[in-house]
Amino acid sequence: MNAPPDDDQSRRNRANIAAAVVVLALAAGAFWLVKAIEDHQNIENCLASGRHDCVAPIEQSSGAR
């Protein structure tokens, strides 16, 4: 027996939504990766030019150990 057309359309809609979510997640990951590589490259270029203030210093907590 054939499934009702509404059930088939509903399944296609869910598959399309799932595919869209996966594509958006991949695009977001690619954007993050490109930005991370760009930031790293900028720091490397700064260090290669002989500068020492390329990255903001990390503040240490004043709590006792």
N, C-alpha and C positions, 0 to 999 in steps of 0.2 A: 504494500500500500504506500501511496505517496503521502508525504507530510503536507499539512496545510501550508499554503503560500505565506501566511502571516508568520508562521514559526520559522520558515526558511529566511524570510526577510529580517526577522528579529535576530537570528543567528548571524547573518551578514553584518547587521548594524553593530553588534557586539564585537565582531572580528575587526571591523573597520575602526572602531573606537580604540581597541587594543593596539592595533597597528599604529594609529596616530600617537598614542601615548608612548610607544616604543620609539618612534621616530623623533618625537619631541625630547625624550630622555637622551637619545644619542646626540641630538643637536646641542643640547645643553652641556653634555659631557665634552663634546668637541670644542665648544666655545670656552669652557673652563680650561681645557688643556692648552688651547692656543694662547689664552691670557697668561697661564702659568709659564709657558715657554717664553713668551715675550718678556715677562717680568724677570725671569732668570737671565735672559740674554742682556737685558738692560743692566743688570747687576754685574754680569761678566764684563760688559763693555766699560762700565765705570771703573771696575777694579783693574782692567787692562790699561786704562789711561793713567794709572798710578794714584788714584784717589783712595782715601781710606774711610770716607764718610758716605759710602754708597748705600748702606742699610741703616735704618734707625736703630740706635742702641736698645738692647733689651734691659728693662729696669728690673732689678732684683728686689724681691720682697724684703721688707725690713724685719720680718719675724725671726726669732731666734730658733736655732735648730736644737 
